[in-house]
Amino acid sequence: MAALKLDYSVLDAPQRATDRIEADCAREIHGDVHAQNFKLPMVENYDEFQREVVDYVKPNHGTTTLGFIFEHGVVIAVDSRASQGPYISSQTVKKVIEINPYLLGTMAGGAADCQFWQRNLGIQCRLHELENGKRISVAGASKLLANTLYGYRGQGLSMGTMVAGWDLKGPGLYYVDSDGTRLKGQRFSVGSGSLFAYGVLDQGYRWDLSVEEACELGRRAIYHATFRDAFSGGTISVYHVNENGWTKVSGTDVGELHFEYYPADPVENPEGGKGAGGGKDKDAAGDAMES
C-alpha cells in the first residue's frame, strides 16, 4: 500500500512562499490578471446557462377571476380564455368548479392543477357530509384545500383559487393558493387581469347592491380586464350564491359586451351635438375649411 507523504519543503524556505504570494498580489493590483484567464461557459448568454431546462417549457398562465360578498350573497365572475405563453389555446374553458350545490371554486394558474384538486375537494366535502350528517362550512372547505396544497408545497403546483359559498353563518369567500396561503375577505380578484378588474370593482362596489347591480358590476369588471389584458377573454360567466345555493346568472361573449358598453353609432350629447365624426362638430369643421 502506498504511503501518503507530506511536503514540508515550504517550512525550510518560508521566505520563498511569502515572495510568491506578494508577487501574485502585485499582479492583481497592476492589472496583469486578465478575464481570459477565467474559464467561461461556451454559450451566448451566461445568465441563462445554469437555468433548469424545465423552466423553458413552462408557459405563462393568464386569466381574470373575481368574487365579492354583498348584502344578498356572493357574486363570482370569470372569463374563459386559456393561454400557453403567447398562444391562445382555448376560448371556452369553464373556470368555475361547482364543488357542491352551495360551494363554488374558481380557477387561476394551471388548469389541470385547479381542476384536479378542486374536484378532489368536492370528494372530501361529500365525505365530511356523510360522516357528520351536515354540509361542510365554507371555512372548513377552504381549510381542507389549503391543507392539501400545503402538503404539496414546492412541488410545482400553480394555483390561485377562490372558494365561495353559503353556510349556516351566511356567505363566505376565501382565497387559497398553491403555497397553502388561505385568506378570508369580502373582495378578491385573481389572475393576470386582476389589477384591471380591481379598478372597476373597487369603484363600483357597495354593500347594498341589488342582485342585478352586483352581477352587472362583476360582468363589467371582467370585461374591462379582458379589454386590457391579452391573456383574458372569451366568455364572461357570472354566478350568484345565496341561502338557496348557487345559480349561473349569465354567460356573455366579450365581443357582444364591447358593443353594449361602447356603441358604434354616435350618441347625442347634452349640448346638442353628436359624437366624434358627426353633428355640429363636423359642420363646424366644414365651415372652417370653406372660410
KANOR-V264334 format. One record per residue. OMEGA is omega as a letter, one per 40 degrees, with the letter a starting at -180 (* if undefined). D_FIRST is the distance of its C-alpha to the first C-alpha in whole Angstrom. Layout:
omega->OMEGA d_first->D_FIRST
omega->OMEGA d_first->D_FIRST
This chain:
omega->a d_first->0
omega->a d_first->4
omega->i d_first->6
omega->a d_first->10
omega->i d_first->13
omega->i d_first->16
omega->i d_first->19
omega->a d_first->22
omega->a d_first->24
omega->i d_first->27
omega->i d_first->27
omega->a d_first->29
omega->a d_first->31
omega->a d_first->32
omega->a d_first->35
omega->i d_first->34
omega->i d_first->32
omega->i d_first->35
omega->a d_first->37
omega->i d_first->35
omega->i d_first->36
omega->i d_first->39
omega->i d_first->39
omega->i d_first->38
omega->i d_first->41
omega->i d_first->43
omega->i d_first->43
omega->a d_first->43
omega->a d_first->46
omega->i d_first->48
omega->i d_first->47
omega->i d_first->44
omega->a d_first->42
omega->a d_first->43
omega->a d_first->43
omega->i d_first->42
omega->a d_first->39
omega->a d_first->38
omega->i d_first->37
omega->i d_first->40
omega->a d_first->40
omega->i d_first->42
omega->a d_first->45
omega->a d_first->48
omega->a d_first->48
omega->a d_first->46
omega->a d_first->47
omega->a d_first->47
omega->a d_first->44
omega->i d_first->42
omega->a d_first->45
omega->a d_first->44
omega->a d_first->45
omega->i d_first->47
omega->a d_first->49
omega->a d_first->51
omega->i d_first->52
omega->a d_first->54
omega->i d_first->58
omega->i d_first->60
omega->i d_first->62
omega->i d_first->66
omega->i d_first->69
omega->i d_first->71
omega->i d_first->72
omega->i d_first->74
omega->i d_first->76
omega->i d_first->78
omega->i d_first->80
omega->a d_first->84
omega->a d_first->87
omega->i d_first->87
omega->a d_first->83
omega->i d_first->80
omega->i d_first->80
omega->i d_first->77
omega->a d_first->78
omega->i d_first->75
omega->a d_first->75
omega->a d_first->73
omega->i d_first->71
omega->a d_first->68
omega->i d_first->66
omega->a d_first->62
omega->i d_first->62
omega->a d_first->65
omega->i d_first->66
omega->a d_first->68
omega->i d_first->67
omega->i d_first->70
omega->a d_first->73
omega->i d_first->74
omega->i d_first->71
omega->a d_first->72
omega->i d_first->71
omega->i d_first->73
omega->a d_first->71
omega->a d_first->74
omega->i d_first->72
omega->a d_first->75
omega->a d_first->78
omega->a d_first->78
omega->i d_first->75
omega->i d_first->74
omega->i d_first->70
omega->a d_first->70
omega->i d_first->67
omega->a d_first->65
omega->i d_first->62
omega->a d_first->60
omega->a d_first->63
omega->i d_first->61
omega->a d_first->59
omega->a d_first->63
omega->a d_first->64
omega->a d_first->62
omega->i d_first->61
omega->i d_first->65
omega->i d_first->66
omega->i d_first->63
omega->i d_first->65
omega->i d_first->68
omega->i d_first->67
omega->i d_first->66
omega->i d_first->69
omega->i d_first->71
omega->i d_first->68
omega->a d_first->69
omega->i d_first->73
omega->a d_first->73
omega->a d_first->71
omega->i d_first->73
omega->i d_first->77
omega->a d_first->77
omega->i d_first->76
omega->i d_first->73
omega->i d_first->74
omega->i d_first->73
omega->i d_first->70
omega->i d_first->69
omega->i d_first->68
omega->i d_first->67
omega->i d_first->64
omega->a d_first->63
omega->a d_first->62
omega->i d_first->61
omega->i d_first->58
omega->a d_first->57
omega->i d_first->57
omega->i d_first->55
omega->i d_first->52
omega->a d_first->51
omega->i d_first->51
omega->a d_first->49
omega->i d_first->49
omega->i d_first->51
omega->i d_first->54
omega->a d_first->57
omega->i d_first->60
omega->a d_first->63
omega->i d_first->66
omega->i d_first->69
omega->a d_first->70
omega->i d_first->74
omega->a d_first->76
omega->i d_first->79
omega->a d_first->79
omega->i d_first->81
omega->a d_first->80
omega->a d_first->81
omega->i d_first->80
omega->a d_first->76
omega->a d_first->74
omega->i d_first->70
omega->i d_first->67
omega->i d_first->64
omega->a d_first->61
omega->i d_first->57
omega->a d_first->56
omega->i d_first->58
omega->i d_first->60
omega->a d_first->64
omega->i d_first->67
omega->a d_first->70
omega->i d_first->73
omega->i d_first->77
omega->i d_first->76
omega->i d_first->73
omega->a d_first->72
omega->i d_first->68
omega->a d_first->67
omega->i d_first->67
omega->a d_first->71
omega->a d_first->71
omega->i d_first->72
omega->i d_first->75
omega->i d_first->76
omega->a d_first->76
omega->i d_first->78
omega->a d_first->81
omega->a d_first->80
omega->a d_first->80
omega->a d_first->84
omega->a d_first->85
omega->i d_first->84
omega->i d_first->87
omega->a d_first->86
omega->i d_first->90
omega->i d_first->89
omega->a d_first->91
omega->i d_first->89
omega->i d_first->90
omega->a d_first->90
omega->i d_first->86
omega->i d_first->85
omega->i d_first->87
omega->i d_first->85
omega->i d_first->81
omega->a d_first->82
omega->i d_first->83
omega->i d_first->80
omega->i d_first->78
omega->a d_first->80
omega->i d_first->80
omega->i d_first->76
omega->a d_first->76
omega->a d_first->78
omega->a d_first->76
omega->a d_first->72
omega->a d_first->71
omega->i d_first->69
omega->a d_first->72
omega->i d_first->75
omega->a d_first->76
omega->i d_first->79
omega->i d_first->79
omega->a d_first->79
omega->i d_first->81
omega->i d_first->81
omega->i d_first->83
omega->i d_first->82
omega->a d_first->84
omega->i d_first->85
omega->a d_first->86
omega->a d_first->82
omega->i d_first->81
omega->i d_first->83
omega->a d_first->83
omega->a d_first->85
omega->i d_first->85
omega->a d_first->82
omega->i d_first->84
omega->a d_first->82
omega->i d_first->82
omega->i d_first->84
omega->i d_first->87
omega->a d_first->86
omega->a d_first->86
omega->i d_first->89
omega->a d_first->91
omega->a d_first->89
omega->a d_first->90
omega->a d_first->93
omega->a d_first->94
omega->i d_first->97
omega->a d_first->99
omega->i d_first->100
omega->i d_first->103
omega->a d_first->102
omega->a d_first->104
omega->i d_first->106
omega->i d_first->107
omega->i d_first->105
omega->i d_first->102
omega->a d_first->99
omega->i d_first->97
omega->a d_first->99
omega->i d_first->102
omega->a d_first->105
omega->a d_first->107
omega->a d_first->104
omega->i d_first->104
omega->a d_first->108
omega->i d_first->107
omega->i d_first->105
omega->i d_first->107
omega->a d_first->110
omega->i d_first->108
omega->a d_first->107
omega->a d_first->111
omega->* d_first->112
